[in-house]
């Protein structure tokens, strides 16, 4: 049985965590499988948007306990390699050219909250708990920290990362960690409708360039950022999607992206 499933329906690539008996906890094999699935989605011409979801009642409980025990026997170099493995997954999702939507049907703890943090949009059911609990077991929320600081700012990130407390979905929305709370019975329809809106209304090329710009411009000073934005603006004007979109707008034609 695969620990991660991949399928495409109606131009949505569904990447599904599939270790429900282990609460979809992360280990090296699952991280490898997730990286492979996201690479598949990148190159899949049938997929325009990605939905990350999970089987079972828990979205992701963080690191697998047996896996954590194994890591205690590793050398520093072995642990560094393993850390880089997870780092590259988070970076891959954050910089992925296709929009990634997290459909969170149950608790997302530690690494599970990390996955939510690096997705572009996250929808969760009311009973979901989020939290970065690493400090409570003598560990640190290292890999997620650069992404979380970008997403919600230092003050809110400190509140979550230093306390290790669990928060509910409503508070996660108020902190900017996720986008929306959705009733359990409406989650599938809400996420799919949102994805289909992106698919029907937006240029894939434009969304990819916008994601790239958002990721890069934050590292720049004001003047450098404006120079970069101007260059991206000029680059966008020469794309086929821009030419198509401008022509349709001027001619008052309906676009079929």
C-alpha positions in Angstrom: 0.0 0.0 0.0 1.3 3.4 -1.0 1.8 5.9 1.9 0.9 8.7 -0.5 -1.7 8.5 -3.3 -1.8 10.6 -6.5 -4.7 11.1 -8.9 -6.1 13.8 -11.1 -9.8 14.6 -11.6 -11.2 17.7 -13.4 -7.8 19.3 -13.6 -7.1 18.9 -9.9 -4.2 16.8 -8.7 -5.1 15.2 -5.4 -2.1 14.2 -3.2 -3.4 12.1 -0.3 -1.5 11.2 2.9 -2.3 7.5 3.3 -1.1 6.3 6.7 -4.4 6.6 8.6 -3.5 3.9 11.0 -0.5 6.0 12.0 -2.5 9.3 12.0 -0.6 10.1 8.8 2.6 10.7 10.8 5.6 11.7 8.8 8.7 9.6 8.3 11.4 9.5 5.6 9.4 7.2 3.3 6.3 9.5 3.4 8.4 12.6 2.8 10.1 10.9 -0.2 6.6 9.9 -1.5 5.3 13.4 -1.0 8.2 14.9 -2.9 7.7 12.5 -5.8 3.9 13.3 -5.9 4.5 17.1 -6.0 7.1 16.6 -8.7 4.5 14.5 -10.7 2.0 17.3 -10.3 4.4 19.9 -11.5 4.9 18.0 -14.8 1.3 16.8 -15.2 -0.3 18.7 -18.0 -3.7 17.4 -16.9 -3.4 19.2 -13.5 -3.7 22.9 -13.0 -4.3 23.1 -9.2 -3.2 20.7 -6.4 -5.2 19.6 -3.3 -3.3 18.1 -0.4 -5.5 15.9 1.7 -5.4 12.9 4.0 -7.2 9.6 4.7 -8.6 9.0 8.2 -9.7 11.2 11.0 -6.3 13.0 11.4 -4.7 15.2 8.7 -1.1 14.7 10.0 0.1 14.1 13.6 3.7 15.3 12.9 6.7 13.0 13.0 6.2 9.3 13.5 7.2 8.3 17.1 9.1 5.2 16.0 10.9 7.4 13.5 11.8 9.9 16.2 13.3 7.1 18.3 15.4 6.0 15.4 16.7 9.5 14.8 18.2 9.6 18.4 20.7 7.0 17.3 21.8 9.0 14.2 25.0 10.9 13.9 24.9 14.7 13.4 25.5 14.3 9.6 22.7 11.7 9.4 20.3 14.0 11.2 21.3 16.9 9.0 20.6 14.9 5.9 17.2 13.9 7.3 16.4 17.6 8.2 17.4 18.6 4.7 15.0 16.0 3.3 12.0 17.6 5.1 13.3 21.1 4.3 13.3 20.3 0.6 9.7 19.1 0.8 8.5 22.3 2.5 10.5 24.4 0.0 9.1 22.4 -2.9 5.5 23.0 -1.8 6.1 26.7 -1.0 7.7 27.4 -4.4 5.6 25.0 -6.4 4.5 26.7 -9.7 0.9 25.4 -9.2 -1.4 26.6 -6.4 -1.5 24.1 -3.5 -4.6 23.9 -1.3 -4.6 22.0 2.0 -7.9 20.2 2.8 -7.6 19.6 6.5 -10.3 17.2 7.8 -8.7 16.6 11.2 -5.9 17.6 13.6 -2.7 19.0 12.1 0.1 18.9 14.7 3.8 19.8 14.5 4.8 18.7 11.0 1.1 18.6 10.1 0.8 22.2 10.9 4.0 22.7 9.0 2.4 21.3 5.9 -0.5 23.7 6.3 1.9 26.6 6.7 3.6 26.1 3.4 0.4 25.6 1.3 -1.0 28.6 -0.5 -4.5 28.1 0.9 -5.8 26.0 3.8 -9.4 25.0 4.6 -10.2 23.1 7.9 -13.2 21.7 9.7 -14.2 23.3 13.0 -12.8 20.6 15.3 -9.3 20.7 13.9 -6.5 21.5 16.3 -3.2 23.1 15.1 0.0 23.5 17.0 3.8 23.4 16.9 4.3 21.2 20.0 8.1 20.5 19.5 9.2 22.5 22.5 7.1 20.3 24.8 9.3 17.2 23.9 12.6 19.1 24.0 12.7 19.5 20.2 12.5 22.7 18.1 10.1 23.7 15.3 13.0 24.5 13.0 12.1 23.8 9.4 8.7 25.5 9.5 10.0 28.7 11.2 11.1 30.6 8.1 7.8 29.9 6.4 5.6 30.7 9.4 7.4 34.0 10.1 6.7 35.0 6.6 3.1 33.9 6.8 1.9 35.4 10.2 4.8 37.6 11.4 7.1 37.3 14.4 4.7 38.1 17.2 2.1 35.4 16.3 4.9 33.0 15.3 6.5 33.3 18.7 3.1 32.8 20.4 2.7 29.5 18.6 6.3 28.2 18.5 7.3 29.1 22.0 4.1 28.1 23.8 3.6 24.8 22.0 -0.1 25.2 22.7 -2.8 23.8 20.5 -5.3 26.2 18.9 -8.6 25.6 17.3 -9.5 26.3 13.6 -11.2 29.6 14.3 -8.1 30.9 16.1 -5.9 29.6 13.3 -8.0 31.7 10.9 -7.7 34.8 13.1 -3.9 34.4 13.2 -3.6 34.0 9.4 -2.4 30.4 9.6 -5.3 29.0 7.6 -7.9 30.7 5.3 -11.3 29.3 6.3 -13.2 27.1 8.6 -15.7 24.8 6.8 -18.4 22.4 8.2 -17.3 18.8 8.0 -19.9 17.9 5.6 -19.1 20.8 3.3 -15.3 20.5 3.2 -15.0 18.5 0.0 -17.5 20.7 -2.0 -16.0 23.9 -0.7 -12.4 23.0 -1.6 -13.3 21.6 -5.0 -15.4 24.6 -5.8 -12.6 27.0 -4.8 -10.1 25.0 -6.9 -12.4 25.0 -9.9 -12.8 28.8 -9.6 -9.0 29.1 -9.8 -8.9 26.7 -12.7 -11.7 28.4 -14.7 -10.9 32.1 -14.0 -7.1 32.4 -13.7 -4.2 31.9 -16.0 -1.9 29.1 -14.8 1.1 31.0 -16.1 0.1 34.1 -14.2 -0.5 32.2 -10.9 2.9 30.6 -11.2 4.7 33.9 -11.8 2.7 35.6 -9.0 3.8 32.8 -6.6 7.4 33.2 -7.7 7.2 36.9 -7.2 5.7 36.7 -3.7 8.4 34.2 -2.6 11.3 36.3 -3.9 10.3 39.9 -3.3 10.2 39.5 0.5 13.9 38.9 0.6 14.6 42.3 -1.1 14.8 45.9 0.0 12.3 48.4 -1.3 14.3 49.6 -4.3 15.5 46.1 -5.2 12.0 44.8 -4.8 10.6 47.4 -7.1 13.2 46.8 -9.7 12.4 43.1 -9.6 8.7 43.7 -9.7 9.1 46.0 -12.8 11.1 43.3 -14.5 8.5 40.7 -13.7 5.8 43.0 -15.0 7.6 43.4 -18.3 8.2 39.7 -18.5 4.6 38.9 -17.9 3.5 41.2 -20.8 5.3 39.0 -23.3 3.6 35.7 -22.3 1.1 34.0 -24.4 -1.4 34.0 -21.5 -1.1 37.8 -21.1 -1.7 38.3 -24.9 -4.6 36.0 -24.8 -6.1 37.6 -21.7 -5.7 41.2 -22.9 -7.2 40.4 -26.3 -10.2 38.7 -24.6 -10.7 41.6 -22.2 -10.5 44.3 -24.9 -12.9 42.3 -27.1 -15.2 41.5 -24.2 -14.8 37.8 -24.8 -15.2 35.1 -22.2 -11.9 33.3 -21.6 -11.6 29.5 -21.2 -8.4 29.0 -19.3 
